[in-house]
Amino acid sequence: MRIRPESPADTSAIHAVTERAFKEAPHSDGTEPHIVRALRAAGALAVSLVAEEDGVVVGHVAVSDVTLTAGSLAWYGLGPISVEPARQGQGIGSLLMKAAIHRLTELGAAGCVVLGDPAYYGRFGFAERPGLVYPGVPAEYFLALPFGASTPQGEVAYHAAFTSAGG
């Protein structure tokens, strides 16, 4: 298994993996592959890594800038993260998560947020942080991982691709 930055040749494979990964997910509205495409088109993918095995893309993680009402800088949003359905539960997502977090620390990020299952993302240090909110989402599913001593307060906004990407 090799984790590496995406290349231009990977875009259709990333789209297909993301589409298949979220096709049966009950929490998905099917926009995830379109979000990745829109982030890429906007030049907003701060980190975009693929998991490749035998030359085949089997997973992908996207990370983009987020804004905070407190004006804190260098915060990022993780997601979507996708793994081929037949390969889920084999540690590929964990490898992608660890590589994305490592890359963010190399970039000097102040922290990262994610919208998702606390049982899964908690394994990587993500937790609910009082005072840091994403409107319209239950607080227990909006998680943050600060890379410094403090976590900012305020509302988080993801890139416009998350609300404008259609099917």
C-alpha atoms as a printed R data frame, in Angstrom:
    type eleno elety resid chain resno       x      y       z
1   ATOM     1    CA   MET     A     1   0.000  0.000   0.000
2   ATOM     2    CA   ARG     A     2   1.360  3.375  -1.004
3   ATOM     3    CA   ILE     A     3   0.001  6.729   0.179
4   ATOM     4    CA   ARG     A     4   0.953  9.571  -2.141
5   ATOM     5    CA   PRO     A     5  -0.252 12.965  -3.355
6   ATOM     6    CA   GLU     A     6  -2.844 12.808  -6.100
7   ATOM     7    CA   SER     A     7  -1.682 13.386  -9.651
8   ATOM     8    CA   PRO     A     8  -3.719 14.767 -12.577
9   ATOM     9    CA   ALA     A     9  -4.047 11.202 -13.883
10  ATOM    10    CA   ASP     A    10  -5.889 10.187 -10.677
11  ATOM    11    CA   THR     A    11  -8.923 12.460 -10.971
12  ATOM    12    CA   SER     A    12 -11.321  9.993 -12.584
13  ATOM    13    CA   ALA     A    13 -10.223  7.166 -10.255
14  ATOM    14    CA   ILE     A    14 -10.715  9.439  -7.221
15  ATOM    15    CA   HIS     A    15 -14.180 10.402  -8.464
16  ATOM    16    CA   ALA     A    16 -15.122  6.732  -8.944
17  ATOM    17    CA   VAL     A    17 -13.757  5.599  -5.553
18  ATOM    18    CA   THR     A    18 -15.525  8.454  -3.781
19  ATOM    19    CA   GLU     A    19 -18.784  7.742  -5.587
20  ATOM    20    CA   ARG     A    20 -18.685  4.030  -4.709
21  ATOM    21    CA   ALA     A    21 -17.598  4.670  -1.115
22  ATOM    22    CA   PHE     A    22 -20.581  6.913  -0.398
23  ATOM    23    CA   LYS     A    23 -23.202  5.231  -2.609
24  ATOM    24    CA   GLU     A    24 -24.770  3.188   0.200
25  ATOM    25    CA   ALA     A    25 -23.806  5.434   3.135
26  ATOM    26    CA   PRO     A    26 -26.965  6.477   5.006
27  ATOM    27    CA   HIS     A    27 -25.488  9.868   5.951
28  ATOM    28    CA   SER     A    28 -24.543 10.751   2.345
29  ATOM    29    CA   ASP     A    29 -26.453 12.904  -0.099
30  ATOM    30    CA   GLY     A    30 -24.284 11.710  -2.998
31  ATOM    31    CA   THR     A    31 -22.428 15.000  -3.450
32  ATOM    32    CA   GLU     A    32 -19.042 13.844  -2.111
33  ATOM    33    CA   PRO     A    33 -17.377 13.140  -5.497
34  ATOM    34    CA   HIS     A    34 -18.682 16.478  -6.774
35  ATOM    35    CA   ILE     A    35 -17.314 18.266  -3.702
36  ATOM    36    CA   VAL     A    36 -13.838 16.850  -4.393
37  ATOM    37    CA   ARG     A    37 -14.106 17.891  -8.044
38  ATOM    38    CA   ALA     A    38 -15.250 21.413  -7.084
39  ATOM    39    CA   LEU     A    39 -12.466 21.780  -4.498
40  ATOM    40    CA   ARG     A    40  -9.904 20.710  -7.104
41  ATOM    41    CA   ALA     A    41 -11.338 23.093  -9.731
42  ATOM    42    CA   ALA     A    42 -11.180 25.965  -7.232
43  ATOM    43    CA   GLY     A    43  -7.578 25.159  -6.313
44  ATOM    44    CA   ALA     A    44  -8.798 24.572  -2.766
45  ATOM    45    CA   LEU     A    45  -7.360 21.106  -2.079
46  ATOM    46    CA   ALA     A    46  -4.683 21.859   0.510
47  ATOM    47    CA   VAL     A    47  -3.996 18.129   0.825
48  ATOM    48    CA   SER     A    48  -5.203 15.433  -1.565
49  ATOM    49    CA   LEU     A    49  -3.759 11.973  -1.010
50  ATOM    50    CA   VAL     A    50  -4.511  8.636  -2.606
51  ATOM    51    CA   ALA     A    51  -4.017  5.114  -1.338
52  ATOM    52    CA   GLU     A    52  -2.664  3.061  -4.199
53  ATOM    53    CA   GLU     A    53  -2.161 -0.672  -4.393
54  ATOM    54    CA   ASP     A    54  -0.658 -2.359  -7.435
55  ATOM    55    CA   GLY     A    55  -1.162  0.841  -9.419
56  ATOM    56    CA   VAL     A    56  -4.866  1.078  -8.544
57  ATOM    57    CA   VAL     A    57  -6.363  3.899  -6.445
58  ATOM    58    CA   VAL     A    58  -8.290  2.281  -3.582
59  ATOM    59    CA   GLY     A    59  -8.760  5.318  -1.340
60  ATOM    60    CA   HIS     A    60  -8.594  9.103  -1.178
61  ATOM    61    CA   VAL     A    61  -8.620 11.884   1.394
62  ATOM    62    CA   ALA     A    62  -9.293 15.554   0.716
63  ATOM    63    CA   VAL     A    63  -8.378 18.439   3.020
64  ATOM    64    CA   SER     A    64  -9.324 22.066   2.402
65  ATOM    65    CA   ASP     A    65  -9.125 25.407   4.208
66  ATOM    66    CA   VAL     A    66 -11.902 26.382   6.583
67  ATOM    67    CA   THR     A    67 -12.672 29.823   7.966
68  ATOM    68    CA   LEU     A    68 -13.476 30.645  11.560
69  ATOM    69    CA   THR     A    69 -15.515 33.608  12.752
70  ATOM    70    CA   ALA     A    70 -12.803 34.219  15.355
71  ATOM    71    CA   GLY     A    71 -10.421 34.902  12.468
72  ATOM    72    CA   SER     A    72  -8.061 32.092  13.436
73  ATOM    73    CA   LEU     A    73  -5.829 31.083  10.553
74  ATOM    74    CA   ALA     A    74  -4.352 27.824   9.288
75  ATOM    75    CA   TRP     A    75  -7.327 25.622  10.159
76  ATOM    76    CA   TYR     A    76  -8.418 22.930   7.740
77  ATOM    77    CA   GLY     A    77 -11.375 20.645   7.152
78  ATOM    78    CA   LEU     A    78 -10.797 16.973   6.483
79  ATOM    79    CA   GLY     A    79 -13.099 15.212   4.073
80  ATOM    80    CA   PRO     A    80 -14.384 13.590   2.164
81  ATOM    81    CA   ILE     A    81 -12.334 10.498   2.901
82  ATOM    82    CA   SER     A    82 -13.142  7.504   0.726
83  ATOM    83    CA   VAL     A    83 -12.136  3.848   0.526
84  ATOM    84    CA   GLU     A    84 -13.340  1.274  -1.995
85  ATOM    85    CA   PRO     A    85 -16.271 -0.530  -0.324
86  ATOM    86    CA   ALA     A    86 -14.643 -3.978  -0.721
87  ATOM    87    CA   ARG     A    87 -11.509 -2.637   0.998
88  ATOM    88    CA   GLN     A    88 -13.159 -0.854   3.939
89  ATOM    89    CA   GLY     A    89 -12.229 -2.090   7.403
90  ATOM    90    CA   GLN     A    90  -8.700 -3.046   6.300
91  ATOM    91    CA   GLY     A    91  -6.868  0.018   7.659
92  ATOM    92    CA   ILE     A    92  -6.693  2.025   4.425
93  ATOM    93    CA   GLY     A    93  -8.737  4.885   5.865
94  ATOM    94    CA   SER     A    94  -6.489  4.949   8.932
95  ATOM    95    CA   LEU     A    95  -3.392  5.185   6.742
96  ATOM    96    CA   LEU     A    96  -4.955  8.063   4.803
97  ATOM    97    CA   MET     A    97  -5.973  9.834   8.034
98  ATOM    98    CA   LYS     A    98  -2.505  9.564   9.553
99  ATOM    99    CA   ALA     A    99  -0.850 10.734   6.336
100 ATOM   100    CA   ALA     A   100  -3.224 13.718   6.027
101 ATOM   101    CA   ILE     A   101  -2.632 14.758   9.651
102 ATOM   102    CA   HIS     A   102   1.123 14.411   9.160
103 ATOM   103    CA   ARG     A   103   0.980 16.534   6.005
104 ATOM   104    CA   LEU     A   104  -1.034 19.221   7.807
105 ATOM   105    CA   THR     A   105   1.549 19.440  10.568
106 ATOM   106    CA   GLU     A   106   4.260 19.786   7.900
107 ATOM   107    CA   LEU     A   107   2.269 22.678   6.411
108 ATOM   108    CA   GLY     A   108   2.194 24.407   9.812
109 ATOM   109    CA   ALA     A   109  -1.548 23.977  10.314
110 ATOM   110    CA   ALA     A   110  -3.053 25.176  13.574
111 ATOM   111    CA   GLY     A   111  -5.649 22.410  13.511
112 ATOM   112    CA   CYS     A   112  -8.183 20.379  11.604
113 ATOM   113    CA   VAL     A   113 -11.932 19.821  11.849
114 ATOM   114    CA   VAL     A   114 -14.054 16.964  10.594
115 ATOM   115    CA   LEU     A   115 -17.737 16.165  10.472
116 ATOM   116    CA   GLY     A   116 -18.208 12.512  11.323
117 ATOM   117    CA   ASP     A   117 -18.406  9.595  13.701
118 ATOM   118    CA   PRO     A   118 -16.689 10.376  17.014
119 ATOM   119    CA   ALA     A   119 -15.886  6.681  17.562
120 ATOM   120    CA   TYR     A   120 -13.864  6.589  14.326
121 ATOM   121    CA   TYR     A   121 -12.244 10.022  14.302
122 ATOM   122    CA   GLY     A   122 -11.589  9.982  18.043
123 ATOM   123    CA   ARG     A   123  -8.903  7.363  17.402
124 ATOM   124    CA   PHE     A   124  -6.877 10.080  15.685
125 ATOM   125    CA   GLY     A   125  -7.291 12.689  18.428
126 ATOM   126    CA   PHE     A   126 -10.393 14.444  17.090
127 ATOM   127    CA   ALA     A   127 -12.904 15.416  19.766
128 ATOM   128    CA   GLU     A   128 -15.799 17.759  20.364
129 ATOM   129    CA   ARG     A   129 -14.354 21.131  21.383
130 ATOM   130    CA   PRO     A   130 -16.803 23.392  23.230
131 ATOM   131    CA   GLY     A   131 -17.032 26.799  21.623
132 ATOM   132    CA   LEU     A   132 -16.000 25.593  18.164
133 ATOM   133    CA   VAL     A   133 -19.179 24.926  16.211
134 ATOM   134    CA   TYR     A   134 -20.512 24.087  12.790
135 ATOM   135    CA   PRO     A   135 -24.086 25.423  12.561
136 ATOM   136    CA   GLY     A   136 -26.896 22.972  11.948
137 ATOM   137    CA   VAL     A   137 -24.972 19.871  13.003
138 ATOM   138    CA   PRO     A   138 -25.189 18.066  16.356
139 ATOM   139    CA   ALA     A   139 -22.105 19.102  18.349
140 ATOM   140    CA   GLU     A   140 -21.011 15.509  19.009
141 ATOM   141    CA   TYR     A   141 -20.403 14.979  15.267
142 ATOM   142    CA   PHE     A   142 -18.353 18.118  14.689
143 ATOM   143    CA   LEU     A   143 -14.853 17.315  15.879
144 ATOM   144    CA   ALA     A   144 -11.550 19.164  15.996
145 ATOM   145    CA   LEU     A   145  -7.896 18.309  16.376
146 ATOM   146    CA   PRO     A   146  -5.790 21.303  17.440
147 ATOM   147    CA   PHE     A   147  -2.071 21.022  16.704
148 ATOM   148    CA   GLY     A   148  -1.205 23.629  19.343
149 ATOM   149    CA   ALA     A   149  -2.077 24.324  22.942
150 ATOM   150    CA   SER     A   150  -5.422 25.989  22.302
151 ATOM   151    CA   THR     A   151  -8.574 25.629  20.248
152 ATOM   152    CA   PRO     A   152 -10.231 28.764  18.872
153 ATOM   153    CA   GLN     A   153 -13.840 29.633  19.568
154 ATOM   154    CA   GLY     A   154 -16.480 30.454  16.981
155 ATOM   155    CA   GLU     A   155 -18.279 29.117  13.941
156 ATOM   156    CA   VAL     A   156 -16.513 27.183  11.213
157 ATOM   157    CA   ALA     A   157 -17.345 27.519   7.519
158 ATOM   158    CA   TYR     A   158 -16.176 25.045   4.898
159 ATOM   159    CA   HIS     A   159 -15.243 26.032   1.345
160 ATOM   160    CA   ALA     A   160 -18.194 26.950  -0.897
161 ATOM   161    CA   ALA     A   161 -17.697 23.659  -2.792
162 ATOM   162    CA   PHE     A   162 -19.428 21.888   0.089
163 ATOM   163    CA   THR     A   163 -22.677 23.755  -0.505
164 ATOM   164    CA   SER     A   164 -22.500 24.406  -4.235
165 ATOM   165    CA   ALA     A   165 -21.404 20.987  -5.527
166 ATOM   166    CA   GLY     A   166 -24.367 19.339  -7.173
167 ATOM   167    CA   GLY     A   167 -24.802 15.965  -8.798
